[in-house]
Amino acid sequence: MGKNEFLTPKAIANRIKAKGLQKLRWYCQMCQKQCHDENGFKCHCMSESHQRQMQVFGQNPTRIIDGYSEEYESMFLEHVKNSLRFSRVAATVVYNEYISYRHHVHMNSTQWATLTEFVKYLGRTGKCKVEETPKGWFMTYNDRDSETMLKEKLKNKRIKADIVDEEKMEREIQRQIERAKQMNGTNYKDNAEEEGIKSRMLEKNDGEGEKIKLSLGQLKKNVEMNEKRDSSRLMFDEVENENSNSNRKRKREGHNSGRNASVLDELMKEEEKAKERKNRKDYWLFQGIIVKVMSKALAGKGYYKQKGVVRKVIDKHCGEIEMLESKHVLRVDQEELETMLPQIGGLVKIVNEAYRGENARLLAIDTDNFSAKVQIEKGIYDGRVLKAVEYEDICKLAQ
């Protein structure tokens, strides 16, 4: 049997040693060879194969270093994306997980001399969000996949469409208010003209009566009888006019009150829309709500479509979720979460829209319009009923 054949003790011992990670300074990236000690690395550097590789490197060192740097960066980010996509972790933890793969691209062959320089580079280019703490450098992966970008574009498009619809509604309400004011003004003018005509008619009647009183003496009795008839007729006419005026005034008051009520309703709707625009945000996570994890990246670990409680909100868009079954704590972005609804009569948190942050009780569910009817509990809006709140704007509260 030969000296270094496959099943010799020496070959087996060498393979066992090669399984584990060795020191970085004894690794040759050009030859992709790991040496066990300093003497072995020195012997490798003097070998002909290494000398040939160094001649190739000397012809264009910049291109080779840039190639190794790009490969190192892509493999590092791919590992972060697959394993720690929505987590804020220490850079040293990510690096230790990355180098556990034996045939990885080593950092001593790239343009970065230390891990700190590489982490700063990722922060400058916007590929990761990095921050320096007393415990070291921490990083969070910035998800820029095509699917995520498409979701953001659709969300922005929906927000712009909602804003355009609201502006149209505001213009229509303003037009209706102006039309109502004009109609009220024309009614007042018509009433004033009618009252002026009636006053002139009464003055004419009074003038005719005085002329009759100054007539000849022989017709005095006839005049007195005519005056009595005219006065009685005027009295009855005045009574009828007063009754008709009072009826007309009641109708006008009722019409004006109805118009005023409609204007008040429009103003209240406009106020609700203004409150909706003010309180609607692009983030909806609250501490203490129950959500469902919809990240397919976590399906392999058994968290897909599992429920959890939001224990902490980080940077408004990310939350620490404690799973209800396993009690494990995950850090998940809100784009990978979904709101939950309780049974009828259960407590919910209004996570978006005009009454954001209020606690309410679920009264009914409209499955056709994907909305729910809730009643606010406690606070300044206690007892107010909201008839159509979208599913995504309310979420079940943990008891």
C-alpha positions in Angstrom: 0.0 0.0 0.0 1.4 3.4 -0.9 2.4 6.1 1.5 -0.5 8.6 0.9 -3.2 6.4 -0.5 -6.9 7.0 0.3 -7.3 4.6 3.2 -3.9 5.1 4.9 -4.0 6.5 8.5 -2.1 9.6 7.3 -4.6 10.4 4.5 -7.5 9.9 6.9 -5.9 12.2 9.5 -5.3 14.8 6.9 -8.9 14.7 5.8 -10.1 15.1 9.4 -7.9 18.1 9.9 -9.1 19.6 6.6 -12.7 19.5 7.7 -12.4 22.2 10.3 -11.5 25.8 9.7 -7.8 26.7 9.8 -6.0 30.1 10.4 -6.7 32.7 7.7 -3.1 33.7 7.3 -2.1 30.2 6.2 -4.7 30.2 3.3 -3.7 30.9 -0.3 -6.7 32.2 -2.2 -5.0 32.0 -5.6 -4.3 28.3 -5.2 -7.4 27.8 -2.9 -5.2 25.8 -0.5 -5.3 25.7 3.3 -2.1 25.0 5.1 -1.9 23.6 8.6 1.0 25.6 10.0 3.5 28.3 9.1 6.0 25.8 7.8 3.5 24.3 5.4 2.5 27.7 4.1 6.1 28.6 3.5 6.7 25.4 1.6 3.6 26.1 -0.5 4.7 29.6 -1.4 8.0 28.1 -2.7 6.2 25.6 -4.9 6.1 25.9 -8.7 2.3 25.9 -8.9 2.1 28.9 -6.5 4.8 30.7 -8.4 2.9 30.3 -11.7 -0.3 31.6 -10.0 1.6 34.6 -8.6 2.9 35.4 -12.1 -0.7 35.4 -13.4 -1.7 37.7 -10.5 1.2 40.1 -11.2 -0.1 40.6 -14.8 -3.3 42.3 -13.6 -3.6 42.4 -9.8 -6.4 45.0 -9.7 -8.8 43.0 -11.8 -8.2 39.8 -9.7 -8.7 41.7 -6.4 -11.9 43.3 -7.7 -13.2 40.0 -8.9 -12.6 38.4 -5.5 -14.2 41.5 -3.8 -17.4 41.2 -5.9 -17.6 37.5 -5.3 -17.1 37.9 -1.5 -19.7 40.7 -1.3 -22.3 38.8 -3.3 -21.9 35.6 -1.2 -22.0 37.6 2.0 -25.2 39.5 1.1 -26.8 36.3 -0.2 -26.2 34.6 3.2 -27.7 37.7 5.0 -30.7 37.7 2.7 -31.5 34.0 3.1 -30.8 33.6 6.8 -31.1 37.0 8.5 -33.3 39.0 6.1 -35.3 41.0 8.5 -33.1 40.8 11.6 -30.7 43.3 13.2 -27.7 41.3 14.1 -24.0 41.8 15.0 -21.7 41.9 12.0 -19.3 39.4 13.7 -22.2 36.9 14.0 -22.9 37.1 10.3 -19.2 36.8 9.5 -18.8 33.7 11.7 -21.8 32.1 10.0 -20.4 33.0 6.5 -17.0 31.5 7.1 -18.4 28.2 8.4 -18.5 27.2 4.7 -15.0 25.9 4.0 -14.7 27.0 0.4 -15.8 30.6 0.9 -13.9 33.6 -0.5 -11.5 34.8 2.2 -11.4 38.4 3.2 -7.6 38.6 2.9 -8.0 38.3 -0.9 -10.4 41.3 -1.2 -10.0 45.1 -1.1 -11.1 45.2 2.6 -8.5 44.5 5.2 -10.9 44.3 8.2 -14.6 43.4 8.8 -15.2 47.0 10.0 -14.1 48.5 6.7 -16.4 46.0 4.8 -19.4 46.9 7.1 -18.8 50.6 6.6 -18.7 50.0 2.8 -22.1 48.2 3.0 -23.6 51.2 4.9 -22.2 53.8 2.4 -23.6 51.9 -0.6 -27.0 51.5 1.1 -27.0 47.7 0.8 -27.3 47.4 4.6 -28.3 49.6 7.4 -25.4 49.7 9.8 -24.9 51.3 13.2 -22.1 51.4 15.7 -22.9 50.5 19.3 -20.8 49.8 22.4 -21.2 46.1 21.7 -19.8 46.5 18.1 -21.2 47.0 14.6 -24.8 45.9 13.9 -26.4 45.6 10.5 -29.8 45.1 8.9 -30.3 44.0 5.3 -32.1 46.5 3.0 -34.5 44.4 0.9 -34.5 45.6 -2.7 -35.9 42.6 -4.5 -38.1 43.1 -7.5 -41.1 41.7 -5.6 -40.7 44.1 -2.7 -40.2 47.0 -5.1 -43.3 46.0 -7.0 -45.3 46.0 -3.7 -44.0 49.5 -2.8 -44.9 50.8 -6.3 -48.5 49.4 -6.0 -48.8 50.8 -2.6 -47.6 54.3 -3.7 -50.0 54.1 -6.7 -52.9 53.3 -4.4 -52.1 56.1 -2.1 -51.9 58.6 -5.0 -55.3 57.4 -6.3 -56.8 57.8 -2.9 -55.4 61.4 -2.7 -56.9 62.2 -6.1 -60.3 60.8 -5.1 -60.3 62.8 -1.9 -59.4 66.0 -3.8 -62.3 65.4 -6.2 -64.7 64.8 -3.3 -63.5 68.0 -1.5 -64.1 70.1 -4.7 -67.6 68.5 -5.1 -68.5 69.3 -1.5 -67.2 72.9 -1.9 -69.3 73.3 -5.0 -72.4 72.0 -3.2 -71.8 74.3 -0.2 -71.6 77.3 -2.6 -74.7 76.2 -4.4 -76.6 76.0 -1.1 -75.5 79.5 -0.1 -76.7 80.9 -3.5 -80.1 79.2 -3.1 -80.4 80.6 0.4 -79.6 84.1 -0.9 -82.2 83.9 -3.7 -84.9 82.7 -1.3 -84.2 85.7 1.0 -84.5 88.1 -2.0 -87.8 86.5 -3.1 -89.3 86.8 0.4 -88.2 90.4 0.7 -89.8 91.3 -2.7 -93.1 89.5 -1.6 -93.2 91.5 1.6 -92.6 94.8 -0.3 -95.4 94.1 -2.7 -97.8 93.3 0.2 -96.9 96.5 2.1 -97.6 98.6 -1.1 -101.0 96.9 -1.5 -102.0 97.7 2.1 -100.9 101.3 1.6 -103.1 101.6 -1.5 -106.1 100.1 0.4 -105.6 102.6 3.2 -105.5 105.5 0.7 -108.8 104.4 -0.9 -110.4 104.1 2.5 -109.6 107.8 3.3 -111.0 108.9 0.0 -114.3 107.2 0.8 -114.4 108.9 4.2 -114.1 112.4 2.6 -117.1 111.7 0.1 -120.5 113.6 0.1 -122.7 113.6 3.1 -125.8 112.1 1.4 -123.8 108.9 0.8 -122.6 108.8 4.4 -124.6 105.7 5.3 -123.7 103.8 2.2 -120.0 104.8 2.8 -120.2 103.6 6.4 -121.7 100.3 5.2 -119.0 99.9 2.6 -116.3 100.8 5.1 -117.6 98.1 7.4 -117.6 95.5 4.6 -114.2 96.6 3.5 -112.8 96.6 7.0 -114.2 93.1 7.7 -112.9 91.9 4.3 -109.5 93.4 5.1 -109.4 91.8 8.5 -110.2 88.4 7.0 -107.7 89.0 4.3 -105.1 89.9 6.9 -105.8 86.8 8.9 -105.6 84.6 5.7 -102.3 86.4 4.7 -100.9 85.9 8.2 -101.8 82.2 8.1 -100.3 81.7 4.6 -97.2 83.7 5.6 -96.8 81.5 8.8 -97.2 78.3 6.7 -94.8 79.6 4.1 -92.3 80.5 6.9 -92.6 77.1 8.4 -92.0 75.4 5.1 -89.0 77.7 4.5 -87.6 77.1 7.9 -88.1 73.3 7.5 -86.4 73.5 4.1 -83.6 75.6 5.4 -83.1 73.3 8.4 -82.9 70.3 6.1 -80.4 72.1 3.9 -78.4 73.2 7.0 -78.5 69.6 8.3 -77.2 68.3 4.9 -74.4 71.0 5.0 -73.5 69.9 8.5 -73.3 66.3 7.4 -71.0 67.3 4.6 -68.8 69.3 6.9 -68.6 66.3 9.3 -67.7 64.0 6.4 -65.0 66.5 5.3 -63.7 66.6 8.9 -63.6 62.8 9.0 -61.6 62.8 5.7 -59.2 65.3 7.0 -58.7 63.2 10.1 -58.2 60.2 7.9 -55.5 61.9 5.8 -53.7 63.1 9.0 -53.7 59.7 10.8 -53.2 57.3 8.0 -49.6 56.2 7.9 -47.5 53.7 5.9 -46.7 51.8 9.1 -49.3 50.0 11.3 -47.5 47.9 13.9 -48.6 48.3 17.6 -47.4 46.6 20.7 -49.7 44.0 22.0 -51.5 43.0 18.8 -51.7 39.5 17.4 -50.4 39.0 13.8 -49.8 36.2 11.3 -46.3 35.6 9.8 -46.6 35.4 6.0 -42.9 35.3 5.1 -42.2 32.3 2.8 -38.5 32.7 3.7 -39.3 31.4 7.2 -41.4 28.4 5.9 -38.4 26.1 6.3 -38.2 26.9 10.0 -41.9 26.3 10.6 -43.0 29.9 11.1 -45.1 30.4 7.9 -48.7 31.3 8.7 -48.1 31.0 12.4 -49.5 33.5 14.9 -47.5 35.7 17.3 -47.8 38.7 19.5 -45.9 42.0 18.8 -43.7 42.6 21.8 -41.7 45.5 20.5 -41.8 47.9 17.5 -38.5 48.8 15.9 -38.1 51.7 13.5 -41.9 51.8 13.0 -41.8 49.2 10.2 -40.3 46.2 12.0 -41.4 44.3 15.1 -40.2 41.6 17.5 -42.8 38.8 17.3 -43.2 36.2 20.1 -44.7 33.1 18.5 -47.7 31.8 20.4 -46.8 28.1 20.1 -43.0 27.9 20.3 -42.4 31.2 22.3 -39.6 32.0 19.9 -38.9 35.7 19.2 -38.4 36.8 15.6 -37.7 40.1 14.1 -40.0 40.5 11.0 -40.8 43.4 8.7 -44.5 44.5 8.6 -44.6 43.7 4.8 -44.3 40.0 5.9 -47.1 40.2 8.5 -50.9 40.1 8.3 -53.6 41.5 10.7 -55.9 39.1 12.5 -59.6 39.4 13.4 -61.1 38.1 16.6 -64.6 36.6 17.1 -67.6 38.9 17.2 -67.5 40.8 20.5 -63.7 40.6 20.8 -61.3 43.5 21.3 -59.4 45.0 18.4 -56.8 47.8 18.0 -57.4 50.3 15.2 -54.0 50.3 13.6 -54.7 52.8 10.8 -57.3 55.3 9.5 -58.9 58.3 11.3 -59.1 56.7 14.8 -55.6 55.2 14.7 -54.5 53.9 18.1 -58.0 53.5 19.7 -59.3 50.3 21.2 -62.6 49.0 19.9 -65.0 46.0 20.1 -65.9 44.0 17.0 -69.7 44.2 16.3 -70.1 42.7 12.8 -68.1 41.6 9.7 -69.1 42.4 6.1 -67.4 39.7 4.1 -68.6 41.1 0.7 -66.9 44.5 1.2 -64.0 43.1 3.4 -64.9 45.5 6.2 -66.0 45.3 9.8 -68.3 47.3 12.1 -66.7 48.3 15.4 -67.5 50.4 18.5 -64.8 52.5 20.1 -64.2 51.8 23.8 -62.8 54.4 26.3 -61.2 57.7 25.3 -62.8 60.8 23.9 -64.6 58.8 21.2 -66.1 56.3 23.6 -69.3 54.7 22.2 -68.8 55.9 18.6 -69.7 53.3 16.0 -67.6 52.9 12.8 -69.7 51.1 10.2 -67.1 50.2 7.6 -63.5 49.7 8.7 -61.3 47.7 6.4 -59.8 44.4 7.6 -56.2 45.7 7.3 -57.0 48.8 9.5 -57.9 46.7 12.6 -56.1 43.9 14.4 -56.9 41.5 17.3 -55.6 42.5 20.7 -53.8 40.1 23.0 -55.7 39.4 26.2 
